C-alpha cells in the first residue's frame, strides 16, 4: 500500500578554527526542511504536505592531526546537542532530537602509483542518550576516491553507510501505529538502522576560494 514520500533538505552552517598546527575545533548548526506527502501521517499538522523548517542540532567538535605523511590520520570527538525541543515523531521530522557523542578517525592519502588520485574516509562510533531504557549506538562511515582529470576538474566515487549495534527492528519488535506503545512513539530514535549508499560526483575549482560540485 502507498504510504507517502518524505522530502528533506537543509543548509549547513559550520565554523572551523585551527588552535595550533595540529589541534582544531569546529562548530556547526544546520537548518533543516522537511515535507511529507501521503495518506498516513504520523502527526498533524507537521505531516500536512507542506514544508516546515527549523534549526536542528548543534555540533561541537575537536580533532587532532596525528599524522600527515604518507597517510593522514586525524582522530576526533564530537558532541551533538538538539538546539531546541523540536518534534521527532513525524515522517517529516528534521531530526531525532537526541544528544549524541561521536568519536572516530578521518584518514586520507595520495596514491603514489596514480599521482592524480587520492582517497579519504571517516569512521565514527555514535552513542546516543538513553530513550525508554534503550541507548542507540551506530557505526557510521564515509569513503571517497577522487581522480583529477585536469588541474581543476575531478571525478569522485562515494560511499556512505551506517550499522546499528542493538536497537529494535521495525516493525517486527513492536506494534505498528499503536499510539499507546512508547516503542512506537520513539521508534525513529531506537530503531536498528543499516544502510549503505554508493554514488559518484564531479567537482570543479572555479578559483582558489570557490569550487562547485555535484553528486548522485
Number of C-alpha atoms within 10 A of each C-alpha: 3 7 11 13 14 15 13 16 12 15 11 11 11 13 10 12 11 13 10 10 8 13 15 16 18 15 17 17 20 18 16 19 20 23 22 25 18 14 13 13 18 18 14 9 10 20 24 17 20 13 16 17 16 16 19 25 25 18 20 18 18 19 20 18 17 13 13 13 10 11 13 15 19 19 18 21 18 20 19 21 17 18 16 12 9 16 14 18 21 21 22 28 27 26 19 19 23 19 17 19 20 20 18 18 18 19 18 20 17 18 13 10 7 9 10 15 18 17 17 18 17 19 20 21 19 20 19 21 15 15 15 9 7 15 15 22 22 20 18 20 19 18 18 19 18 20 17 17 11 10 9 13 16 18 19 19 17 19 15 16 16 19 16 19 15 15 18 20 13 17 12 8 12 15 13 14 12 11 11 9 13 12 21 21 18 15 22 20 24 26 20 19 18 13 10 12 11 13 12 15 15 17 17 17 14 11 9 7 6 8 12 11 12 11 12 10
